[in-house]
Amino acid sequence: MAKQLCEDEHEQSFFFSDSRVSLAHLALSGLTLTVAHTTAIAASTSPPRPDSTPRCQGLSLSESGATPKELKPLYEAVADFEKAFADNNNRLFRTLMHPALSRERQNPEVFDSTVQEFGLEKAKLQRNALYSLDLPLGSEKTTAECGKGEIRGVVGPTQQYAVVHTFTGGNEQIRVFTLFAQVPPQLMPKQGNDKRPIGIVYLQAQVWTHGKRSPEALLVESRKWSILGEPIAAWIHAAAAERILLSNSYFVPTDALAAQQLSRDSKARIPSLDTLRSRVKSGGTGWDFIDLAVIFQAKSLEIGAKFRMKGEEPLNAQIEKCKTLGLTLAQEFPGLVKQFTGVECMPYGPSEKTEEAPDAGTQFHTWKELASRTN
């Protein structure tokens, strides 16, 4: 069964928010743990600024003789972060977490699950970008233009740093986005060797490519299909790029806006959707056509079709109806047979939400398999 990006694109994250009663959330395999503490984390060594505009500044990727003294702890923390992955060192990683995330600092699952999910064992992360984010004290505005995108800091700490790493292992590229923040004196550990002036407050790992194609490459393909007069293929590739680019609300690349627009324009140019809806309705299956969907197979993008059932039906009946409607889709859009391997049939119950995969599962049928029914 194919997994849709609209459900979740292989990503994990943890973060904390709110400057007065901070909540730390750890999202691992659907498990959410919440830790509340009443210590204000908005304290900063920097005086509050009179304006309320967040500021972002790009920093050198590596430390040098000209590096300001106040940035040295940042470069040390980033180097240890990379060493933790390279050495598969769970203990070192946990020393890097902000004291506000007290429970997560004791939980080895944070590191271990990320490593296992994304194949980051002994990974040599490549440092791609480093930014300083200066947030006004008490301001609810935490988003600033940074390089080729927007970065949103967590609420509370006035001085934060964003780091973007990538790792290419196996078939796909993995992107790791991390936010560090200053540790106020009242949260500094009183004992032990974990007294770091900055710590991790947000981490997200995600698969950044699909079929070895980056979001930028998917947008190029979308435009190519659009020029060739194939709006469905154009929409599939643009929508896939959009999902990847928008999967992290804390770091939104500039290309995300282009992907959104291209996805909308391509979808609007798809002809005959109303005709397809009428054909399905009168086709004798008793199902209604809802919409098309983007399907992420292991190495390819495929087309999906969502249908609404009138009630519960046996699996065998669903399979037969899916095959019938797959042929209807191929007849209505002949170009799909050349552009994709097959169709993912997604039958939903009468009251199921269509933003997620159907409870009864989905079925992928190749065009070759469907064509054999007519012979």
C-alpha positions in Angstrom: 0.0 0.0 0.0 1.4 3.4 -1.0 1.9 6.0 1.6 0.6 9.5 0.8 2.6 12.6 1.7 -0.6 14.3 2.8 -0.6 11.9 5.8 3.0 12.5 6.8 6.3 12.7 4.9 8.6 10.5 7.0 9.3 13.2 9.6 9.9 13.5 13.3 10.2 16.6 15.4 10.2 17.8 19.0 9.9 21.3 20.3 8.8 23.6 23.1 6.7 26.7 23.0 5.1 29.5 25.1 7.4 31.8 27.2 5.7 31.5 30.5 4.4 27.9 30.9 6.5 26.1 28.4 5.3 22.9 26.9 7.8 20.4 25.5 6.4 18.0 23.0 8.1 14.8 21.8 6.5 13.2 18.7 7.7 9.7 18.1 5.7 7.1 16.2 2.4 8.8 17.1 3.4 9.1 20.8 3.1 12.6 22.3 4.6 13.3 25.7 3.9 16.7 27.3 6.1 18.3 30.0 5.0 21.5 31.7 7.3 23.7 33.7 6.7 27.2 35.0 10.1 28.6 34.7 10.2 31.5 32.2 12.6 30.8 29.4 12.4 34.2 27.8 15.3 35.4 29.8 18.3 36.4 27.7 21.6 37.9 28.0 20.6 40.4 25.3 18.6 43.5 26.3 15.1 43.7 24.8 14.9 45.7 21.5 12.4 48.5 21.2 11.0 47.3 17.9 9.1 44.0 17.4 10.6 42.8 14.1 12.4 39.4 14.2 15.9 39.6 12.5 17.8 36.9 10.8 21.5 36.9 9.8 23.4 34.3 7.9 26.5 33.0 9.7 29.7 31.4 8.4 29.4 27.6 8.2 32.6 27.1 10.2 34.4 28.8 13.0 37.5 30.9 12.3 39.8 33.3 14.0 37.4 36.1 13.3 34.4 34.4 15.0 33.0 36.5 17.7 33.5 35.1 21.2 29.8 34.9 21.9 29.3 32.5 18.9 32.0 30.0 20.0 29.5 28.0 22.1 27.3 27.7 19.0 30.0 26.2 16.8 31.0 23.9 19.6 27.4 22.7 20.0 27.0 22.2 16.3 30.2 20.2 16.1 29.1 18.0 18.9 25.7 17.6 17.3 27.5 16.3 14.2 29.8 14.1 16.3 26.8 12.6 18.1 25.5 11.3 14.7 28.9 10.3 13.4 29.6 8.3 16.5 26.0 7.2 17.1 26.4 8.7 20.6 23.1 9.0 22.3 24.6 10.4 25.5 26.4 13.2 23.7 23.2 14.1 21.8 21.2 14.4 25.0 23.7 16.8 26.6 22.9 19.1 23.7 19.2 19.4 24.5 17.9 22.5 26.2 17.3 22.1 29.9 13.6 23.1 29.3 13.3 19.7 27.7 14.1 18.0 30.9 12.2 14.8 30.3 13.5 14.4 26.7 17.1 14.8 28.0 16.6 11.6 29.8 14.8 9.8 27.0 17.1 7.9 24.6 14.2 7.3 22.1 14.6 10.9 20.8 17.9 10.1 19.2 17.6 6.4 18.6 14.2 6.6 16.8 15.5 9.4 14.6 18.6 7.4 13.7 16.7 4.2 13.0 13.8 5.8 11.0 16.1 7.7 8.7 19.2 5.5 8.4 21.4 7.9 10.2 23.7 5.4 11.9 27.2 6.7 11.8 26.0 9.5 9.5 28.4 12.2 8.5 26.0 15.2 8.3 26.9 17.9 5.9 26.4 21.4 7.3 24.5 23.5 4.7 23.3 26.7 6.4 23.6 28.4 9.7 21.5 31.4 10.8 21.2 33.7 13.8 17.6 34.5 14.8 17.1 37.6 17.0 13.6 37.8 18.4 12.2 40.8 20.4 11.4 40.0 24.0 7.7 39.3 24.5 6.8 39.5 20.8 4.5 36.9 19.3 6.2 37.4 15.9 8.8 34.7 15.5 9.2 34.4 11.8 12.0 36.1 9.8 13.3 36.0 6.2 16.5 33.9 6.3 18.4 33.2 3.1 16.2 31.4 0.6 13.2 31.0 3.0 11.5 31.8 6.2 12.5 30.5 9.6 10.2 30.5 12.6 11.7 30.4 16.0 10.0 28.9 19.1 8.2 31.3 21.4 10.3 32.4 24.3 14.1 32.6 23.8 15.1 35.8 22.2 18.3 34.5 20.7 18.1 31.4 18.6 20.2 29.7 15.9 19.0 27.6 13.0 21.1 24.9 11.4 20.4 22.9 8.3 22.2 19.6 7.7 21.8 17.0 4.9 22.9 13.4 4.6 22.7 11.2 1.5 22.5 7.6 2.5 20.8 4.8 0.7 18.6 6.1 -2.1 17.4 9.4 -0.7 18.7 12.6 0.8 17.8 13.3 4.4 17.5 16.9 5.7 17.9 17.7 9.4 16.7 21.1 10.7 17.6 22.2 14.2 17.0 25.2 16.4 19.3 26.1 19.3 18.5 28.7 21.9 20.3 30.3 24.7 20.0 28.8 28.2 19.1 31.4 30.9 21.0 31.2 34.2 18.0 29.9 36.1 17.8 26.8 33.9 21.5 26.0 33.8 22.2 22.6 35.4 23.9 23.1 38.8 25.8 19.8 38.7 27.5 17.6 36.1 29.3 18.4 32.9 26.2 19.4 30.8 26.5 23.1 31.4 26.1 24.4 27.9 25.0 28.0 27.3 22.8 27.0 24.4 20.7 23.9 23.7 18.4 22.3 21.1 14.8 23.4 21.3 13.5 22.0 18.0 14.6 19.2 15.7 13.1 17.8 12.6 14.4 15.1 10.3 12.7 14.4 6.9 13.2 12.7 3.6 14.1 15.6 1.3 14.1 13.7 -2.1 11.8 11.2 -3.8 13.2 8.8 -6.3 16.4 10.8 -5.9 14.6 13.9 -7.1 14.7 17.1 -5.0 11.7 19.4 -4.7 13.4 21.7 -7.2 13.8 18.8 -9.7 10.1 17.9 -9.2 9.1 21.5 -10.1 11.2 21.4 -13.2 9.4 18.2 -14.3 6.1 19.8 -13.5 6.8 22.7 -15.8 7.9 20.3 -18.5 4.6 18.3 -18.3 2.7 21.6 -18.3 4.4 22.7 -21.6 3.6 19.3 -23.1 -0.1 19.9 -22.3 -0.3 17.2 -19.6 -1.9 19.0 -16.6 -2.4 15.8 -14.4 1.3 14.9 -14.6 2.2 18.6 -14.0 -0.1 18.7 -11.0 1.3 15.4 -9.5 4.9 16.7 -9.6 4.1 20.2 -8.4 1.9 18.9 -5.5 4.7 16.4 -4.5 7.2 19.3 -4.4 4.7 21.4 -2.4 4.2 18.7 0.2 7.9 18.2 0.8 8.7 21.9 0.9 5.8 22.7 3.4 6.4 19.7 5.7 8.3 21.8 8.2 6.4 24.9 9.4 9.6 26.2 11.1 11.6 26.4 7.8 9.7 27.2 4.6 11.9 27.6 1.5 11.1 30.3 -1.0 10.4 27.6 -3.6 7.3 26.6 -1.6 5.3 29.5 -2.9 6.2 28.7 -6.5 5.2 25.0 -5.8 1.9 26.1 -4.3 1.0 28.3 -7.3 2.1 25.7 -9.9 0.1 23.0 -8.1 -3.1 25.2 -8.1 -2.7 26.3 -11.7 -2.1 22.7 -12.9 -5.0 21.3 -11.0 -7.3 24.0 -12.4 -6.3 23.0 -15.9 -7.2 19.4 -15.6 -10.1 18.8 -18.0 -13.0 16.4 -17.6 -13.0 15.9 -13.9 -16.8 16.7 -13.9 -17.2 14.3 -16.8 -15.3 11.6 -14.8 -17.5 12.3 -11.8 -20.6 11.7 -13.9 -19.2 8.6 -15.5 -18.4 7.1 -12.1 -21.8 8.0 -10.7 -23.6 6.3 -13.6 -21.2 3.4 -14.0 -23.1 1.0 -11.8 -20.6 0.7 -8.9 -22.7 2.8 -6.6 -19.6 4.9 -5.7 -18.9 8.6 -6.1 -15.7 10.1 -7.4 -14.2 12.5 -4.8 -10.8 13.7 -6.2 -7.4 12.7 -7.5 -4.4 12.2 -5.2 -0.7 12.2 -5.2 0.8 8.8 -4.3 4.4 8.3 -3.2 5.6 4.8 -4.2 9.1 3.7 -3.2 10.8 5.0 -6.3 8.1 6.8 -8.2 5.1 9.1 -8.1 1.8 7.7 -9.0 -1.8 8.8 -9.5 -4.5 8.1 -6.9 -8.3 8.2 -7.1 -10.5 8.8 -4.1 -14.0 7.3 -4.1 -16.9 7.5 -1.6 -18.8 4.2 -0.9 -22.4 4.2 0.2 -21.8 1.8 3.0 -19.5 -1.1 4.1 -18.6 -3.5 1.4 -16.6 -6.8 1.3 -13.0 -6.5 0.2 -13.6 -8.6 -2.9 -16.3 -6.3 -4.0 -14.1 -3.3 -3.4 -11.3 -4.8 -5.5 -13.6 -5.5 -8.4 -15.1 -2.0 -8.3 -11.6 -0.4 -8.1 -10.6 -2.3 -11.2 -13.7 -1.1 -13.1 -13.1 2.5 -12.0 -9.4 2.3 -12.8 -10.4 1.4 -16.4 -12.8 4.4 -16.4 -10.0 6.7 -15.3 -7.6 5.4 -18.0 -10.3 5.9 -20.7 -11.1 9.4 -19.6 -7.4 10.4 -19.4 -5.4 8.2 -21.9 -2.2 10.1 -21.2 -2.0 8.6 -17.7 -1.1 5.2 -19.1 2.2 6.6 -20.5 2.9 8.9 -17.5 2.3 6.5 -14.6 2.5 2.8 -13.8 -1.0 2.4 -12.6 -3.6 3.9 -10.2 -4.1 3.7 -6.4 -7.7 3.1 -5.6 -8.8 4.7 -2.4 -12.4 3.8 -1.3 -13.7 5.8 1.7 -16.7 5.0 3.9 -19.7 7.3 4.1 -18.4 9.4 6.9 -14.6 9.0 6.6 -12.3 12.0 6.3 -10.5 12.0 3.0 -7.4 13.9 4.2 -6.0 10.5 5.5 -5.8 7.1 4.0 -9.1 5.1 4.1 -9.6 2.8 7.1 -10.1 -0.2 4.8 -6.8 0.4 3.0 -5.9 1.1 -0.6 -5.2 -1.0 -3.7 -2.7 -0.3 -6.4 -3.5 -1.7 -9.8 -1.2 -1.4 -12.8 -2.5 -0.4 -16.2 -1.3 -3.7 -17.6 -3.3 -5.6 -15.0 -6.4 -3.5 -15.8 -6.0 -3.8 -19.6 -6.1 -7.7 -19.2 -9.7 -7.4 -18.1 -10.8 -6.1 -21.5 -9.0 -8.9 -23.4 
